[in-house]
């Protein structure tokens, strides 16, 4: 079997996969179109959630407190 025949076989395989994916994409696009404008929102337009420095510090303190409690329990159980 030559390398050329292997490449051609892979090319056909990829083309079949592309055709299948294109069919799925067409179906999804037609479903979105049927739903109307509610489906036209772009994913990129989602706003990033931003926490203030104070909120991050509060979450950090709470996490450290939780872990200290867990470590204290583990230390007590080990003794």
C-alpha positions in Angstrom: 0.0 0.0 0.0 1.5 3.3 -1.1 1.6 6.4 0.9 -0.5 8.1 -1.7 -3.4 5.6 -1.3 -3.3 6.1 2.5 -3.5 9.9 2.0 -6.4 9.6 -0.4 -8.2 7.3 2.0 -7.7 9.7 4.8 -8.9 12.6 2.6 -12.1 10.7 1.8 -12.6 10.0 5.5 -12.2 13.7 6.4 -14.5 14.8 3.6 -17.2 12.4 4.9 -16.8 13.8 8.4 -17.0 17.4 7.0 -20.2 16.5 5.1 -21.7 15.1 8.3 -20.7 18.1 10.4 -22.0 20.5 7.7 -25.4 18.7 7.8 -25.5 19.0 11.6 -24.5 22.7 11.3 -27.3 23.3 8.7 -29.8 21.6 11.0 -28.8 23.7 14.0 -28.8 26.9 12.0 -32.3 26.2 10.7 -33.5 25.4 14.2 -32.0 28.7 15.4 -33.7 30.5 12.6 -37.0 28.9 13.5 -36.7 30.1 17.0 -36.1 33.6 15.8 -34.3 36.4 17.5 -34.0 34.7 20.8 -31.4 32.3 19.3 -29.4 35.1 17.6 -27.5 36.2 20.7 -23.8 35.6 20.2 -21.9 33.8 22.8 -19.1 36.4 22.7 -21.5 39.1 23.9 -21.9 37.4 27.3 -20.4 39.7 29.9 -17.6 38.6 32.1 -18.4 38.5 35.8 -16.0 40.7 37.7 -15.5 40.6 41.5 -14.2 43.5 43.5 -10.9 43.1 45.4 -12.9 43.2 48.6 -15.1 40.4 47.5 -12.1 38.3 46.4 -10.4 38.9 49.8 -13.6 38.0 51.6 -13.8 34.7 49.6 -10.1 34.0 50.3 -10.6 34.5 54.0 -13.6 32.2 54.1 -11.8 29.5 52.1 -8.7 29.7 54.4 -11.1 29.5 57.4 -12.8 26.4 56.0 -9.4 24.7 55.2 -8.1 25.5 58.7 -11.2 23.8 60.2 -10.7 20.7 58.0 -7.0 20.6 58.9 -7.8 20.9 62.6 -10.2 18.0 62.4 -7.7 15.9 60.6 -5.0 16.7 63.1 -7.3 15.9 66.0 -8.3 12.6 64.4 -4.6 11.7 63.9 -3.8 12.1 67.5 
